[in-house]
Amino acid sequence: MLQAHPELQGCVAYCRDCGIRFFTYPRNAGRRNLRWPFGCRDHHRRQRSCQRSTTYYQTPAGKAKKKRLNARRRAKPTRLIASLLYLRYSKRRYLRFYRVFNRFAMKCFLHEALMFWGYAARQCIIDNTNLARLRGSGKQAVIVPEMASFAERYGFEFLCHAIRHPNRKAAE
């Protein structure tokens, strides 16, 4: 084929690792700094990622580095956010800890808790968190539409407690 089309001879690239010939795009014709052609790149990346993970800590220097990193991680305590959901009068609780708690994590947490219990109460009283509340507080609170549709799917509604009314809180 290359003899019939001499203009394509510049579009041939060789893989550095396995020596296979590939055709590249005409805009890459004549370039010598192509590392791997596209078809071979993912294959070699997968091979090297496995190889790197198995041999990295086998040397004494690698083991020392791993010990240093682990000691640094242990020295600094990790800040966690506790998320708690419970049924008020029965005292059934569901507790999870998160490093980062955002709206997606809140939806995941509620889903896990409701699947664990198997049912949901009609009202979910929240403590005026901005993850579910758009603005206002108490009865004037406006719930974020995304969270309102999430609650509707599970058959409950979010209610915010009024400020300085601790008896309206979900806690004891």
C-alpha positions as CSV (number, residue, x, y, z in Angstrom):
1,M,0.0,0.0,0.0
2,L,2.9,2.4,0.8
3,Q,4.3,1.7,-2.7
4,A,1.0,2.7,-4.3
5,H,0.7,5.9,-2.2
6,P,4.1,7.4,-1.5
7,E,2.5,10.4,0.1
8,L,1.5,8.2,3.1
9,Q,5.0,7.2,3.9
10,G,5.4,10.1,6.2
11,C,2.3,9.1,8.1
12,V,3.8,5.8,9.4
13,A,4.8,5.7,13.1
14,Y,6.5,3.0,15.1
15,C,5.6,2.0,18.6
16,R,8.7,2.4,20.9
17,D,7.8,-0.6,23.0
18,C,6.5,-3.3,20.7
19,G,7.8,-2.0,17.2
20,I,4.4,-2.2,15.5
21,R,3.9,0.1,12.6
22,F,0.8,2.4,12.7
23,F,-0.6,5.0,10.4
24,T,-1.0,8.4,12.0
25,Y,-2.9,11.5,11.0
26,P,-1.4,13.4,8.0
27,R,-0.9,16.4,10.3
28,N,1.5,14.2,12.3
29,A,3.5,13.2,9.2
30,G,7.2,13.5,9.7
31,R,7.1,13.9,13.5
32,R,9.6,11.8,15.4
33,N,8.4,12.8,18.9
34,L,5.3,10.7,18.9
35,R,5.6,8.4,22.0
36,W,3.0,5.7,21.0
37,P,0.4,5.6,18.4
38,F,-3.1,5.9,19.7
39,G,-4.0,2.2,19.5
40,C,-0.9,1.2,21.5
41,R,-1.0,4.0,24.1
42,D,-3.8,2.6,26.3
43,H,-2.4,-0.9,26.2
44,H,1.0,0.2,27.4
45,R,-0.5,2.6,30.0
46,R,-2.4,-0.3,31.5
47,Q,0.7,-2.5,31.5
48,R,2.8,0.1,33.2
49,S,0.2,1.1,35.8
50,C,0.1,-2.5,37.0
51,Q,3.9,-2.8,36.9
52,R,4.4,0.4,38.7
53,S,2.0,-0.5,41.6
54,T,3.6,-3.9,42.1
55,T,7.3,-2.8,42.1
56,Y,7.2,0.6,43.6
57,Y,7.5,-0.3,47.3
58,Q,9.7,-3.4,46.9
59,T,12.9,-1.5,47.1
60,P,14.2,-0.4,50.5
61,A,14.0,3.3,49.5
62,G,10.4,2.7,48.4
63,K,9.5,1.0,51.7
64,A,11.0,3.9,53.6
65,K,9.1,6.4,51.6
66,K,5.8,4.5,52.2
67,K,6.5,4.5,56.0
68,R,7.2,8.2,55.9
69,L,3.9,8.9,54.1
70,N,1.9,6.7,56.5
71,A,3.5,8.4,59.5
72,R,2.6,11.8,58.1
73,R,-1.0,10.7,57.6
74,R,-1.3,9.3,61.1
75,A,0.2,12.5,62.7
76,K,-2.6,14.7,61.4
77,P,-6.1,13.8,62.5
78,T,-8.8,13.7,59.8
79,R,-11.7,16.0,60.1
80,L,-15.0,14.2,59.7
81,I,-18.6,15.3,59.4
82,A,-21.2,13.3,61.2
83,S,-24.6,12.9,59.5
84,L,-27.3,11.5,61.7
85,L,-30.9,10.6,60.9
86,Y,-33.3,9.2,63.4
87,L,-36.9,8.6,64.1
88,R,-37.8,11.0,66.9
89,Y,-40.0,8.9,69.2
90,S,-38.6,5.4,68.5
91,K,-34.9,6.6,68.8
92,R,-33.8,4.5,65.8
93,R,-30.7,6.1,64.5
94,Y,-28.6,6.0,61.4
95,L,-25.1,7.5,61.6
96,R,-22.5,8.0,58.9
97,F,-19.2,9.9,58.8
98,Y,-18.0,11.8,55.7
99,R,-14.9,13.7,54.9
100,V,-16.9,16.0,52.6
101,F,-20.6,16.5,52.9
102,N,-22.4,18.2,50.0
103,R,-25.8,17.9,48.5
104,F,-24.9,14.7,46.6
105,A,-23.6,13.1,49.8
106,M,-26.8,14.2,51.6
107,K,-28.9,12.5,49.0
108,C,-26.8,9.3,49.2
109,F,-27.0,9.3,53.0
110,L,-30.8,9.7,53.0
111,H,-31.1,7.0,50.3
112,E,-28.9,4.6,52.3
113,A,-30.8,5.3,55.6
114,L,-34.2,4.9,54.0
115,M,-33.2,1.7,52.3
116,F,-31.8,0.4,55.6
117,W,-35.0,1.2,57.5
118,G,-37.3,0.3,54.6
119,Y,-39.7,3.2,55.1
120,A,-39.7,7.0,55.7
121,A,-41.7,9.3,57.9
122,R,-44.0,11.8,56.3
123,Q,-41.9,14.8,57.5
124,C,-38.1,15.2,57.7
125,I,-37.2,18.1,60.0
126,I,-33.8,19.6,59.2
127,D,-31.7,22.1,61.0
128,N,-31.8,24.9,58.4
129,T,-28.9,23.5,56.4
130,N,-28.1,25.2,53.1
131,L,-27.9,21.8,51.4
132,A,-31.7,21.4,51.4
133,R,-32.9,24.9,52.2
134,L,-32.8,27.7,49.6
135,R,-33.8,30.6,51.8
136,G,-35.9,31.4,54.9
137,S,-36.4,29.4,58.0
138,G,-39.2,27.7,59.8
139,K,-42.5,27.7,57.9
140,Q,-41.2,30.4,55.5
141,A,-38.3,28.2,54.4
142,V,-38.1,27.4,50.7
143,I,-36.6,24.0,49.9
144,V,-34.2,23.6,47.0
145,P,-36.2,22.1,44.1
146,E,-33.7,19.3,43.6
147,M,-34.1,18.2,47.2
148,A,-37.9,18.7,47.1
149,S,-38.2,16.3,44.2
150,F,-35.9,13.9,45.9
151,A,-38.1,13.9,49.0
152,E,-41.2,13.6,46.9
153,R,-39.8,10.4,45.3
154,Y,-39.4,8.8,48.7
155,G,-42.8,10.1,50.0
156,F,-41.8,12.7,52.6
157,E,-41.2,16.4,52.8
158,F,-38.5,18.6,54.3
159,L,-39.5,21.0,57.1
160,C,-37.1,23.5,58.7
161,H,-37.4,24.2,62.4
162,A,-37.9,27.8,63.5
163,I,-34.9,29.7,64.8
164,R,-34.8,29.8,68.6
165,H,-37.4,27.1,68.9
166,P,-35.4,24.1,70.2
167,N,-38.6,22.0,70.7
168,R,-39.1,22.0,67.0
169,K,-35.8,20.4,66.3
170,A,-35.5,16.8,65.4
171,A,-33.1,16.2,68.3
172,E,-34.2,15.0,71.8
